[in-house]
Amino acid sequence: MKFLEKFSNLQQRIIGALILVFIGSVFFWDMLNGGATDVAKIIFYIFSFGIFYEVSQLTELRRLPWWSHFISASLFVFILFFELDVRGFSIIHFRDILVISFFAMLFDFWIHRDFQRIKNTLYTFAVFSMYFFALLFMGDWMTHMPFLIFFVFLMTITTDVSAYFIGKKWGDKKLAPSISPNKTWVGFFGGVLTTATLGAFAIHVFPLISILYKMTNVSFLGFLILTCGSVLAQVGDLLESYLKRLHNVKDSGQIIPGHGGLLDRFDSFLFLVFCVGVIFILL
C-alpha cells in the first residue's frame, strides 16, 4: 500500500487498528444482536478466505501464481460454507480428509527422502488443520454461542496488548529469541496476570456466557481458566511465528496497515478458539 508509506510505523499501526475495530464492531454487533445474520457471515467468510490465502502463501507453494492461491483459498471457504450452512457441522466429516492428507504427505516424503522437508510439511499441515478447525468451531458458535467468540476475542486482545506494552516497557530477558525476538518473559507473565485479573473482575460484572456466570462464586476457578486461556493465546502466537521461521517469511501478509497479515493479528485468537473447541468436544 504505497499511499501509506508517508505515515510512520506507529501511525500505520493506529490506522490498521481503527480499521480492525470498525470491522470487528460491525461483526460483533450483528452477531450478538441478531444471531449471525448475513453481514456477520460475509465478514466471517472473507476472514476465512484471507486466513487460507495467507497460509497457502507461507509455504513453498508461494512460488505459484496468485490465482492458484485464490482458487485454493476459495475451495476451503466453500468447504466451510458447505459444512456450516448446508450439511451441518460435524467433526466426523473431516476424518477421511485428514487421513488422505496424511498419506499424501507420506508419499511426498517417500519421493524426496528429505526429513527436514517432511518435518516442515507435517508442522505446516498441523497448524493449517488447527486453523481450519478453529474456523469451523467459530462458524458453529456464531449461531449457537456467539458470546463465547466475543469472550475468547476479548481474552486474546487483552493478552496481546498487555503483553506487548508491559514487555516493551520492562521486558529484558527474551522468551523465545530464535522464534519471536521481541517477546519477553516479563511481557508473557504480565499479559497472563493482566488478563486473568481483568477477566475475573469482568466475569462478576458482565456475565458474558452461562458457563462462566455459574462460576462467579468460585473466583479462583475463574482466575485459573483465564490464566490458562492467556497462556494458550501466547502459545498460539509462538506457533505461528515458528511457522513463518520455517518458511523464511517475516509477515504472513500486508493487508492490515502496520500489523502485517490476518494471521499476524489473529493467530492467538484462532489457536485459543481451537483449544476451547477441542475441550468442548472432549467434555
Beta strands, then each sheet from edge to edge (+ up, - down):
strand 1: 174-176
strand 2: 180-184
sheet 1: 1+ 2-
end
